[in-house]
């Protein structure tokens, strides 16, 4: 039996050790006691092998940066506990590079109607096409981020879990799914991951650790009011008017919101509109990119909203639920909304150049970004590619862009109005015509942004960018795609598409 002062020494020592050091100590004690049991007369220090920790790989699939941000947070915590940790996106990950000697943690967002993030689709396809049992011996955990207002809640994470088990992999803890208020509950999941790994690593005798159940009643950690659809805020309409001129086929509204309290946003963030008295799929908030600068338009949020139109089966014209609702708002009307943060929308450094490709309402975040850089006195150059149907009626924020050019806050602007001439011209055509200069900007470290319609605009623009890189760098298209992916991993190629 140990004396009180001996117990105190041991307690002080244990409290001062991290997870790796505790594992080492446990191995030492077990090795020592086993040696003594074999030969009580042998008083020499026994030979032993301390418990060896397995590496931890954190892989994230992200659309707006939440999964990446959470992965980085987990990385830091596990690293301070003595774990050997690596983090990376799944964007360029190949199935054969998954490390069976490591514990792998996936942090996966679900985008749209149950889809994985756009940049992660190739990885998900490779998992789906793989042969059974190819991942036998692979140990993993999954955290899914999603929005329970969608029918296919966290579907990307659920699908990944099913596919991994089909391929022979085994989870070391149960999958956890978190809703839009994940900031309240993420700490509990991190603690569970941390304690599970530590417990497994500390078990030098090889005893089986049962899979821990996901916590279904995670308590709140901090307020996230104003930053998710479950906790919206209220503002008032300060101003609303149509940006298009007469003869336009479109109605695009400029909407200014005021009196919403002290809630901060950044260029690249969006607003989620809460439409009253809606149920089911119609209750899913519609996101609109913020077009104001937090530095210049203090206390205001500006939106650029195109009224969505479609033809009904009976021949009548129908309108989008959210855009129609917003178009009918009047001055001082109240509006419920939340700020949807886009943590992947990195801003250029003070001296870094920015290439902004945003036809139609895709120009909204670039209005925000350009005003913000102007207000802060950034010296980096700005190049805007904008396009729409007709120059005389669809040049959104025309006078502002002209003023930016005069002031030097826009250094170059290329315009593509598809119906001003017989042969339609789009922004990708303008990009091709400026290939050499564009490549010099990219080589010089410029950020490249694409905002607006996902299909076909962003697909066509990305294909054109690959062709430009291939031609100017003297590489094949596959290598050009890899180059663009590398820019994306570095945070220099950013897509905000819908």
N, C-alpha and C positions, 0 to 999 in steps of 0.2 A: 504494500500500500504506500503510495507517495505521500510525502509530507505536504503541509499547506504551502510552504514557500516553494516547493518543487512544482506543485500544480499551478501556482501563480506564474512561474517562469514559463511553463508550457503554454498557458493561456495567452500570455503576452506575446510569445513567439508566433503562435498560430494566427492571432489577430493582425500581426504585422506582415503576413505572407500573402502573396497573390495566388491565383489558381495553379499556376505552373509550379511554384515553390511548394505548395501543399502537396501536389502530386509527387514531387521528388521526395519530400519528407515521409509520405506514406510508404513509398517504395523502400526507403531506407529502413524504416521501422519493421516492415514486414520481412525484409531480407535479413535483418538482424535477429528477429525472433525465430525465424525458420532455422537459421544457422545454430542458434543456441539449443533448439529442440533436438537437432541431430546429434550434437556433442556438447554436453554441458561443460566439459573440461576445456573446450576450445575457446579461449578468451580473446583471440585475435579478431580484429574487425572483419566481418564477412564481406565477400565480394557480392555486389548486387547491381541490378540495372534499374535505374529510376524509370518511372512511367514515362513513356514517350508520347507527347501530344501529337495528334494528327492535325494537319493543316485545316484551316477553315476558309473556304471560298464562298464569297457572297456575290451572287449574280443577279442583276436587276434588269427588268424589262419595263421601260417607262415611256410615257407619252408626254407628260407635262412636268416631269422632274420629281414627283413625290416619291416614287420608288427609289430613285437614285439618292435623294436626300436621306431617306430612311436607311438605306444601305450604308451610306457614309456614317451615319450616327451609330449603327450597330458595329461597324468596322472599328471605330474609335474606342467604343466600350470594350469590345473583345480584345483589342490590342493592349489596352491598359491592364487587362487581366492576365496578360502573358501569353495570349493565343497568337499563333502565326496566321495572320489574316491577309487575304488578297480580295480585292473587289474589282468587278468589271461588268460592263453591259453584255447582254447576250447577242448584241447586234451582229457581231462577226464571229461568234462562237460556233465551232464545229462539234458535232456529236462526239467524235473520237477524242476530242481534247478534254472532255469531262474527266476529272481526276478521281479514280476510285479509291485512292489512298487518302483523300481529303473528305471532310464533311462539307457538303455544299448546301448553302441556304439561298433559295430563290425568293426574290421580292418582285411580285408580278402585278402590274396594273392591267385592268381590262378597259378596252377602248370601244366606243360605239356600241353596237349590238352584240356584245359578247366576244369581240375580237381582241387578239393581242395587240400591243402597240405596233404601229406601222413598221418601225425599224426592226422589230423583233420577229417579224413574220417568217423570215427564212429559217431561223432557229426552230420555231414551232413546227414548221413544215418538215425539217430534218428529223425531229423527234417523232412526228406522226408516221414518217416513211421508214423508220428504222425496223430492223428485225427483232423479234421477240428474244428476250434474255440477253441482249447485247450489253445491258447495263447491270448485269448481275454483280453484286458486291458494291454497288454505288449507294452511298448513304446521303440522305438529303432531308431538308425541311422546306416548307413553302409558306410564305405570307402572301395573301391575295388582297389587293386594294381595289375597291369597286364602289358602285352606287346602287343601293338596294331598290331605288325607284325603277331600275331597269329589270326587265324580265330575266335576263341572263346575268344575274348578279355574280361578279367575280368569275365569269365563265373561263377566262384564260387560265387562271390559277387552277381551277377545278380540272380543266382538260389536261394541263401539264401534269398534275398529280396522277391522274388516271393513266396517262401515257407512260410516265416514268415507272409506275408499278407494273404495267404491261411488259416493259422492257427488262424487268427483273430487279429494279432498284427498290430499296426499302427506306421508308421514312424513319428518322430517329426521334421525331416528335410529330404530333398530329398537325395537319394543316390548319392555319388560322385565317379567317376572312374578316377584313375590317371595312367598315362603311366610310362614307365621306367625312365623318367626324373622327377619323383614325388618330388624329393628334391627341385625342383624349385617352386613347386606349393602347397606343403603341408601346408605352413604357412597360406595360405588363407582359406583352409578347416578348420584348427584348429581355426582360428579367427571366422569363421562362426558357428562352434559348440559351442564355448565359448559364443558368443553373443546370440545365440538362447537359450541356457540353461539359461543364465542370464535373458533374457527377459521373459521367461516363469516363472521363479522363482520369478521375481519381480512383476508379474501381480497378485497382491493379490485379485483383484476383479473378477478373474476367466474368464476374457474375452478370447475368442478363438484366438490363435495365428496361422496365416496361415503358412502352410509348406513353408519353404524357398527353393527357387530353387537352384540347384547346379550351381556353377559358371563355365560356359563353356569357359571363356576367362581369365583364371588365369594368372596374369603376373609373369614374372620370378623373383626369389628371390636371387639366387646365382648360380655361375657356377658349373656345374657337368661334365665338359669336362673330357673325359677319363673313365667315370664310368657308361656309359649307351650306348646302341647301336645307339642312335641318335647323339651322339657326340664322335665318335671313335678317336683314336690317331693312329699314324704311327710309326712302329719300323722296324728294319732291322734284317734279319736272320744272327746270328753270327756263328752258327754251326748247323748241322743236320746229324744224322746217325741212323742206325738201331740197336736196342738193342738186338734183337734175333740173335742166332747163326745159323749155317747151320743145316739143317734137321727140322727146325721149320715150323709149319703150319701157322705161323703168321708173320706179319711185324709190329713191334712197334717202332716208331720213337722218338728219343730224339731230341727236338728242342730248341735252345737257341735264344732268342730275345734280341737285344740291341738297343741303340739310340732311346728310346721312351720317353725321357724327365723325368721330376721329378715327377713321379706318383707312389705313395706308394701302397703296397699290404701287406697282412698278410697270413700266412699259412692257408689253407682252402679256400682262394679265387680262382676264376676261371678266365679264359680269354675267352671272346666271340669273335669268329673269324668272320669278315665281308668278305664274298666272293664276289668279283666283278662281275658285270653283271648278277645278279640273280634277279628274280622277284617271286612274290607270295610266296607260302610256302617255296620254296628253299631259300628265302631271310632271313629266321629266323636264327639268329646266332647260331652256335654250340659252347657249352661251354666245355672247357677242364680245368681240375684241374691244378693249378700251382704246379710244383714239385721242385721249387727252394726256397732257404731261403733268405729272404730280407736282413738279417744281413750278411750272408756269401757271397752270389752271388750278391753283390751290383751292381746296374745298369743293371741287367739282369733278365729276366723271362724265366724259363724253363718249357716246356710242355712235357708230355708223351702221345703220340698219337698212338693208334692202327688203322691201316688201315682197315676200315670196308669193308667186302666183302659179296656178296650175289649172288645167281644164278638167272639169268634172265629167263623169260618164254621160250626164244628161245634157252636156253642151254648155252648161253655165261655167263661170269662172270662179275658182276657189282661191283662198288665200291662206298662207301659213298662219298657224294659231298664234305664235309668239309675235311675229312681225306685224300681223294685223292688229293685235292687242296694243302694241307699242305705237303704231301709226295713228291710233285714235286717242292717244293721251293728250291732255291739255295742260296749259301752264298751271302750276301749283298742284296738279294731280299727284297723289301718292303712289309710290312704286315699291314693291317688295323685291329684294334682290340680295345676292351675296357676291363677294369677290372671289373669283377662281384663280388662284395663283398658278403661274406657269414658271416653275423653277428651272426649266431648261432654256428659257429665253434669256440667255446671257447678254448683257449689254457690252458694247465695245469699250475698250479702255479709252482714256482721254485722247490718246494720239492714234488709235487704231481706226482704219478705214472700215466703212460699212457698205455692202452691196445689198440693196433692198428690192426684192421682186414681188410686187403686189398689185395685180390687176383687180378692178372692181373694188368691193369692200375689203379686199385683202390689203388695201392701203392703210386701213385704220391703225394698226400698231405702228406703222412707219410715221404717221402723223405724230403719234405719241413720242416715238423715239427721236425724230428730228427736232421737235420742239424741246425735248429734254436735253439733247446734246447742245442745242443752241443756248438754252438758258444756263447751262453749266460751263459754257465757254470751251467745249471740247475742240481740239485742233484736228482731229481725224476727219478725213473726207467722207462725204456721203454721196452715193450714186443710187438714184431711184429709177426703176423700170415700172411704168404704169401703163395699163391698157383698159379699154372698155369698147363700147360700140361706136359712138360718134363723138368727135372732138368738141363740137359746138354745144352739146347738151349733156355729155356724160363724163366730163373732165372733173372728177370730184375734188373739191378744195382747190380749184384752179388758181385763184388769186393768192392763196397762201403759198402754193408751190412756186409761183412766179416771184413772190417776195423772198422766199428762201433762196432762190437762185440769185437774185439781186444782192442779197446780204452775204452770200457765200456759204450759207449753212446747207445748201444743196450744191454740190460741185458739178454734178452731171445728171441730166434727166433724159431718159429715152422713152418715147411715147408710142403706143401701138393702138390705134383706133381701127378695129377690124372692118367696119362698114363705111369708112370714109372713101374707099376705093373699091374697084371691082374685085380684085384679088385680096382676100382677107389677110391682114397682117396681125400677128399676135406677139406677145412679149418674147416668146422663144425665138421668133425671127429677129427681133432686135438684139437679143443676146448673141445670136450667131454672127450678126453683122459687126459686133464689137468684140469678137472672140479674143483677139490679140491683146487688146487693152484690158479686158476683163481678167485674162490670165495673169497679167502683170500685177493687177490689184491683189489677186488671190495669192500669188507668190510673195507679195509684200506683206502678207499677214492679215488681209481683210476678212471681216466676218461676212458670211453669205446667208441671207434670210429669204425664205419663200413663205408668203402668206396668202391665203385665199382658198379657192375651190380645190378640193383634193383631186377630183377626177372630172375632166381630163387635165386641167391646168398644171397642177403640181407634177403630175407624171410626165407630161410633155416637157416641162421646164427642166426637170431633173435629167431626163434623157438628153436634152440639149446641152446641159452643163457637162455631162459625161463626154459628149462628142467634142465639146470645146477643149476639155482637159486632155482627151486623147490626141486631138490634132496638135495642140500647142506644146504638149509635153512629149510627144512622139512615143506614146504608149498605146496598147490595145484597149478596147472598151472595158474588158474585165478589170484591168489594172486601174483604169480611170474610175470605175465604180468603187474599187477598194480605196482609192485616194479620197473620194468623196466621203466614204464611210469613216476614214481616218479623221477627216475634218470634223465630222459629226461627233466622233468620240472626243475630240479635242475641244468641243463646244464652239467651233467656228462655222458650222453649217447647221442652221436651225430652220425647222419647218413648223409652221403653225397653220395647218390645213384642216378643212372640214367638208 
